[in-house]
Amino acid sequence: MGIVMAPPASLTPRMETGFRKIPEIAFRSACAAGLLALVGLFGSFHWLADLTNHFPMQALGAVLTGIAIQLLARRWKAALVLSPLLILPLVRVIPCYASPPQLSSIGTDLRVCAFNVLISNPQKNEAVEWVRHCDADLVVLVETDAAWCRAFDALKDLYPHQLAKSRADSFGIHLLSKHPILSHQHRIPPGGLVPLLEAVVSTPAGPVTVYGVHPLPPMSGEAARSRDAYLRHLALDAGKKSGPVILLGDFNATPWSVAMRPLRDAGFIDASKGHGHSATWSRRNPLLAIPIDHILTRNLPPPKSFVIGPDLGSDHRPILADLLLVPDA
């Protein structure tokens, strides 16, 4: 006959007490996540408050988990208290899954790609081969130094038109194009500290204005102000352009950040809309994974497709969109 050992009596009350604490811990955690999301409403007043705008999916997950645990524990009032904290995250997340209507199917296809390659990334060959495989018409690469420029020289057969602005820091910008580049300039926006690339590309459907974007990340008040000034200048400058305009790169801001408002106000549309929560940075950590790499368009119909690329050794994932250039867009 087997002998079953019961746990020491002294441990049983402790275990029971620990289990009883789980609903309370979940309640407090959900409250903290939901209230932190509300802090983002004051992002216009301080850059630290704006940082909380980047995480609506995480806030939604935390509050939903908290409500589920309260319901399982039959804590009905606690679940009801948490319910209003779902409103703001849902308002921000639901539009990510709502596909805009396709207005036209007649036009010229244009595939575009953006990728923060990470200046220290050792997987250069894999990145180069992926870019070749995706066969985009236009590719904007950021964090490119001289070594990256040499690596992408291998694609000159596919992309005979290239603009390279390599830097020793993390703010080089590289444009690969299958089509002739009619004009271009690298400049430091007023109030900004790092370059912005502007180019006009001659496509089969006519000229398209393309911007390569990579402002400073908001790691301090000064850096956040520089990023905001950079994106305000971009919105003002690009918003004046006639014809199709495409902004590609690492914006160091999510769609819900105060920094992105000038671009929305200028009429730019996020190509990822309708394709889910398209986190591109720090995807290995679900608590930090956020969408800060973007393809934004103006004077163009909604994209035909939007895809997040694979892990290629960078802390960012590449993004790819199939656009449609329509007559008189």
Secondary structure as UniProt FT lines:
FT   TURN            9..10
FT   HELIX           11..39
FT   HELIX           40..42
FT   TURN            43..45
FT   HELIX           47..51
FT   HELIX           52..54
FT   HELIX           56..72
FT   TURN            73..74
FT   HELIX           76..82
FT   HELIX           83..86
FT   HELIX           87..93
FT   HELIX           94..97
FT   STRAND          108..116
FT   TURN            119..120
FT   HELIX           124..134
FT   STRAND          138..142
FT   HELIX           146..152
FT   HELIX           153..155
FT   TURN            156..158
FT   STRAND          161..165
FT   STRAND          173..177
FT   STRAND          181..187
FT   TURN            190..191
FT   STRAND          196..203
FT   TURN            204..205
FT   STRAND          206..213
FT   HELIX           221..238
FT   TURN            239..240
FT   STRAND          245..250
FT   TURN            255..256
FT   HELIX           258..260
FT   HELIX           261..265
FT   TURN            266..267
FT   STRAND          269..270
FT   TURN            271..274
FT   TURN            283..284
FT   TURN            286..288
FT   STRAND          293..298
FT   STRAND          305..308
FT   STRAND          319..325
FT   TURN            327..328
//
